C-alpha cells in the first residue's frame, strides 16, 4: 500500500490536479472566447447595415437630416429590427447625440461603432450596443460543466492509476514474500549482494553456515562474511561472485573449497555464483548459492580410503601399492634414482589359521603389521598384497642397502613370538627383493619379478631373502621373445592365424537389437595347435609386429562380413581389438578405409576396441583416430576401464560408444562392497555420457545378478560362454569373421 506522503502518490496527485485544472479553465474560457467573437461579429454586422441605411437617407437630405430625428428613428426602426436588450445611437460630427433607438438594461454590454458618410465624407457616427448577458450566462454554465469534467478527470487520473499501482504493488509484495519464503525453505544457502558486492540478504541456511545474521551482515563487504580457503592447502580462495559479476556469467566454486565460519570452523562447500542483471544487461548485484558437502566429502574420503586400503590391517591394498610402485618407477627413470621393492610372504601362516582359527590369524596379521611399521621409514610404503603377503617399497635406496633392510625384517620376524591361548608360535618369512632402476620395466613386470624372487626364497628353504637378477632374466626373456618373432612372422606369411568369438549376454532390455560379441585372435602352430595370444602378443608388442597382426584381423573380418551377418544377424555388432601401436600408426585410418571400400562392408556392424592403458599413452592420437573412424560409421569401445589411475579424467575426451568395465572389479563384485560401488559408479557415469556398458570376466550367477541390479547393459565371461572358434577345423582356410585380436 502507498503511504499518503509517498513521492509516487504526490506525483500522481499533482498530475491529476494539473490536468483537472486545465479542463476546468479551458472549457469556460473557450466558450467565452468563441461566444465573444460571435457576438462582436454580430454587432459589427448590425452596425454596418444600419450605417449603410443612414448613408442612403442622408444623401437624399444632406442639409436637413440631422434635424429630422423622428424620421431617422423611423428609418432605423423600420429597416433594422431591434433585438432585445439592444440600443442604437447616432452621433453628429461634434459628438452630440442625434438620435437613440432602443433600450439597453444589461450591466454587461458590447458595442461597435461605424462612420456614416455623405458623399464620401464622414458626417456622423453610428454606435450599436448589445447586452452580453447571454454570453456571461453561457460562460458560467460552461464553467460549471468544466468543473464537473475536471472533477471526473481528477478522479480518473488519481484514483484509477493508484488502484492499478496498488494492485501491482500488492502483487510485487506477494511475489517478494513468496520468494523470501522459498529462499527460507530451500536446503541451499543463499546470499545476495548489491553491485558493489555488499551483502543484502542471507537466508536461514546461509546464516547458519556463515554464523552471520542478515541484520549483522547487511551492508558489509561479501569478503568479510564469505571467506574461503582451499581445504587441502589452506590457501585463500578467490570469491567467485566478483568474477561472476565482472564476466556476467555463472562461475562455479573451485574444487576443495571450504567456508570459514564466523567462529573459525571450516565447512566444505560447493557453490555457484551468478550476476543479477537488469533488462539492459547491467549488473544490479549478485547471488551465491552454496551447500554443505561435509557428509558427501566424508563419504567420498571413506570410499576412497576403502578402495585403497586393507580393512584388516589399515595398510594400503595391492592396487594402491602397485600405483605407488608405478610412481616410483617413473621417478627412477626421470630423476635417475633407484628404489627397492620387497615382496614378503609369511612362512606356514596356514598353521596358525588351521590350529587356532581365522580370528587368531587376523590378530597375527595385525601384530605383524605393527612390527613391520616400526622397522620402515616414514618415506617408505608398506602394503598388504593379500592373504599373508606384504609389499614394501623402499624409496631412494640402492639394492645393497635394500638387502640389509630386508635382513633386518627377517631378524624381527625371527625374534617375534605369537601366543594364542596356551600355544606359542614362531614366525618367519620369505622375501623377494627387486631393484627399481631407471631402466625398469612396467609395474606388472616388477611385481611379477618380486613374486618370482619370493618364490625362489621359499624354494631355497624359506626364512631367507632372494634378490632378483635382471641380467639373467632379461637375457632369457629376450631369447624367448626373439624366438617368438620368427614364429609370428612365419605364421603371418603362412596365414596361420584364426579368429575366435565370445558372445555377450544382454542384461538391460532394449540395450541391443542384435547379437553382441568380441572377436579374438589365435595363432595356429606349425603342428596345428592353437596358441593363445598371451604367448605371442608380448613379443609382437615389443618388436613392433602388432600393426601387422591388426591388419590381418581387419582384412579377414571385412573379407567375411557376409559370413558374420549370416551367422549372427544383420543387426549384430562385432568388436575388433586394436593394439596400442595401432593408435600411433598414422596410416592406420587409411588402411581401415581402404579395406572398407575394397570389401564393401557396412560399418555399423563393427566396433573397434582399445585398452584404457593404450588410450592414456596415446590420448591425443587416440581421440583423433576415433573421431575419424567414427565418421565412417564404426563404433568404438574402451576396454579394461578402471585399470588406470585417472580413468574418469580423460574419459570425456574419448568419443567412444561402449565402456568395458575391467574384470578386476567384476570378479569379486559379489563379495567386495568397494568393487560393487566402483562398478556402479562407472556404470552411472557411462550412462550419463550416453555410453553402453559391458562387464568383463563374469564367472558366477551371483555376480550376474548384481550386474543386472546395477543396470549394466551387457555381460561377458566364462559364465556366459568361453571363446569359440569362428571357423571349424575343416574350414581352416575360410577363416573369416569377426573382428579383433584380444591382446
ABEGO torsion letter per residue (X at the ends): XBBAABAAAAAAAAAAAAAAAAAAAAAAAAAAAAAAAAAAAAAAAAAAAAAAAAAAAAAABAAAAAABAAAAAAAAAAABBBBBGBBBBBBBAAGBBABBBEBBABABBBBBBBBBBBGGBBABBBBBBBBAAAAAAAAAAAAAAAAAAAAAAAAAAAAAAAAAAAAAAAAAAAAAAAAAAAAAABABBBBBBBAAGBBABBBAAAAAAAGBBAAAABGBBAAAABBBBBAAAGBBBBBAAAAAAAAGBBBBBBBGBBBBBAAGBBBBBBBBBBBBBBAAGBBAEBBBBBBBAAAAAAAAAAAAAAAABBAAAGBBBAAAAAAAAAAAAAAAAAAGBBBBBBBBBBBGAAAAAAAAEAAAAAAAAAAAAAAAAAABBAABBBBBAEEABBBBBBBGBBAAAAAAAAAAAAAAAAABBBBBEABBBBBBBBBBBBBBBAABBBAAAAAAAAAAAAAAAAAAGEGBBBBBBAAAAAAAAAAAAAAAAAAAAAAAAAGBBBBBBBBBBBABBGABABBBBBBBBBBBBAAGBBBBAAAAAAAAAAAGAAAAAAAAAAAAAAAAAAAAAAAAEAABBBBBBBBAAAAABAAAAAAAAAAAAAAGBBAAABBBBBBAAAAAABAAAAAAAAAAAAAAGBBBBBBGBGABAAAAAAAAABBBABBBBBAAAAAAAAABAAAAAAAAAAAAAAAAAGBBBBBBGBABAAAAAAAAAAGBABBBEAAABBBBBABBAAAAAAGBEBBEBBX
